[in-house]
Amino acid sequence: NAWVLSKQQWESQTRGNNTTKGRWIKMNLRKQQGDLLNIWPAFADVVIFMVLILTFFFSFQFLRTASKLLVENDQQKMRKIFEENFKGEIRNKTITIDEDGNLQRFKFADRILFDTGEAEIKEQGKDILKKVRDILKQNTHLYERIQIEGHTDDVPINNENFNSNWQLSSVRATEVVEFFAPEENESAETYTNK
């Protein structure tokens, strides 16, 4: 639907009649503008789609950052509780506290809990683990779960009780778990955030 007129048609249309000339120019401009305006719906769709993608991305980032801040806040609260209850042990590094993302580690030097090559918890270790057990039971809202890992001596073990350091490590971890849940009606579920 092109609006093309020959020179003769133009002159015959516009000779002596200014209103016809003006009308034709307006109509021609409207036709050209109408062709240009047809891209706006497609452009608007693209812009809306981009805005939705950016909104989703920023919302996801916000939730991730908020979650991380909540975890860090809970970790700081638990750290403060441990620092208040174990000042001496933390000062002399028999207990250390590390944070790594969502994970918070409380490390106990083996000399505090166990004698070399043994898996039975020492009396001093039992006193410390009782305090830890009480702290954990009172603050289940500050953690999601507890993972207990056994560590071993740096001296290779091979005796009548343990064939390897790995076996000693496993038995030590089991001893600590059983210390935390000594009664049959008490289980590891006691320490989970419900």
C-alpha positions in Angstrom: 0.0 0.0 0.0 2.6 2.5 -1.0 1.6 6.1 -1.5 3.5 6.9 -4.7 2.2 9.5 -7.1 3.8 10.5 -10.4 4.7 14.1 -10.8 1.6 14.6 -13.0 -0.7 13.0 -10.5 0.7 15.2 -7.8 0.3 18.4 -9.8 -3.3 17.5 -10.8 -4.2 16.6 -7.2 -2.7 19.8 -5.8 -3.3 22.4 -8.5 -5.2 25.2 -7.0 -6.4 23.2 -4.1 -4.2 23.6 -1.0 -6.6 21.5 1.2 -6.1 18.4 -1.0 -2.3 18.8 -0.8 -2.4 19.1 3.0 -4.7 16.1 3.3 -2.5 13.9 1.2 0.6 14.8 3.1 -1.1 14.2 6.4 -2.4 10.8 5.2 1.0 9.9 3.8 2.7 10.8 7.1 0.1 8.8 9.1 0.7 5.8 6.9 4.5 6.0 7.5 4.1 6.6 11.2 1.7 3.6 11.5 4.3 1.3 10.0 6.9 2.5 12.5 4.5 2.2 15.5 3.9 -1.5 14.8 7.3 -2.4 16.4 6.3 -1.0 19.8 4.3 -4.0 21.0 7.2 -6.4 20.2 9.7 -4.0 21.8 7.5 -3.7 24.9 7.3 -7.5 25.2 11.1 -7.7 25.1 11.5 -5.0 27.7 8.9 -6.6 30.0 10.6 -9.9 29.6 14.0 -8.4 30.5 12.5 -6.6 33.5 11.0 -9.9 34.8 14.3 -11.7 34.4 16.2 -9.0 36.3 13.5 -9.0 39.0 13.8 -12.7 39.4 17.6 -12.5 39.5 17.7 -9.8 42.1 15.1 -11.5 44.2 17.1 -14.7 44.2 20.2 -12.8 45.1 18.4 -11.0 47.9 17.0 -14.2 49.4 20.5 -15.9 49.2 22.1 -12.9 50.9 19.4 -12.8 53.6 19.8 -16.5 54.3 23.6 -16.2 54.5 23.2 -13.3 57.0 20.8 -15.3 59.1 23.2 -18.2 59.2 26.1 -15.9 60.1 24.1 -14.3 62.9 23.3 -17.7 64.4 26.9 -18.7 64.1 28.0 -15.5 65.9 25.5 -16.2 68.7 26.7 -19.8 69.2 30.4 -18.6 69.1 29.6 -16.0 71.8 27.9 -18.7 74.0 31.0 -21.0 73.6 33.4 -18.2 74.3 31.5 -17.3 77.5 31.5 -20.9 78.7 35.0 -22.0 77.5 37.2 -18.9 77.9 40.3 -20.8 79.2 40.0 -23.6 76.7 39.6 -21.2 73.8 42.5 -19.1 75.0 44.9 -22.0 75.2 43.5 -23.4 71.9 42.3 -26.8 73.2 39.0 -25.7 71.8 38.9 -23.8 68.5 35.9 -22.4 66.5 35.9 -22.0 62.7 33.2 -20.9 60.3 33.1 -21.9 56.7 29.9 -20.9 54.9 27.0 -22.7 56.5 29.3 -24.9 58.6 30.6 -24.0 62.0 33.2 -26.3 63.5 34.1 -26.7 67.2 37.3 -28.7 67.4 38.5 -30.2 70.7 42.1 -31.2 71.1 42.4 -34.9 71.5 44.4 -34.5 74.8 41.3 -32.9 76.4 38.9 -35.8 75.6 41.1 -38.9 75.2 44.4 -40.4 76.3 46.8 -41.4 73.5 45.6 -44.6 71.8 42.4 -44.8 73.9 38.8 -44.3 73.0 37.4 -43.9 76.5 36.5 -40.3 77.3 38.6 -38.8 80.1 36.9 -37.3 83.2 38.0 -33.8 82.1 36.6 -34.5 78.7 33.3 -35.6 80.2 33.0 -32.3 82.1 33.5 -30.3 78.9 31.2 -32.5 76.9 28.4 -32.1 79.5 28.7 -28.3 79.1 28.6 -28.7 75.3 25.6 -31.0 75.6 23.7 -28.5 77.7 24.6 -25.6 75.4 23.4 -27.6 72.4 20.1 -28.7 74.0 19.3 -25.1 75.1 20.1 -23.6 71.7 18.6 -25.9 69.1 17.2 -22.8 67.3 20.8 -21.8 66.4 21.7 -24.8 64.3 20.2 -27.2 61.9 22.2 -30.4 62.7 25.3 -31.6 64.4 28.0 -33.7 62.8 30.5 -35.5 65.1 33.8 -36.5 63.6 36.4 -38.6 65.4 40.0 -37.8 65.1 43.0 -39.8 66.1 46.5 -39.5 67.3 49.3 -38.7 64.9 51.0 -41.9 66.1 50.2 -45.0 64.0 48.0 -47.4 66.0 48.1 -51.1 65.7 47.3 -52.9 69.0 44.9 -55.4 70.5 42.1 -52.8 70.7 42.4 -51.0 67.3 43.8 -52.2 64.0 44.3 -48.7 62.6 44.0 -45.0 63.4 40.8 -45.0 61.3 39.2 -47.5 63.6 40.3 -45.5 66.7 38.8 -42.4 65.1 35.5 -44.1 64.5 35.2 -45.5 68.0 36.0 -42.1 69.5 33.3 -40.4 67.4 30.8 -43.1 68.5 31.8 -42.6 72.2 31.0 -38.9 71.9 27.6 -39.6 70.2 26.7 -42.0 72.9 27.7 -39.5 75.5 25.4 -37.0 74.0 22.5 -39.4 73.9 23.0 -41.8 76.8 19.5 -42.9 77.4 17.5 -45.2 75.1 14.6 -42.6 74.9 17.0 -39.9 73.9 18.5 -39.9 70.5 20.3 -37.7 68.0 16.9 -36.2 67.2 17.1 -34.3 70.6 19.7 -32.1 69.0 18.0 -31.3 65.7 16.2 -28.1 65.0 12.5 -28.9 64.8 
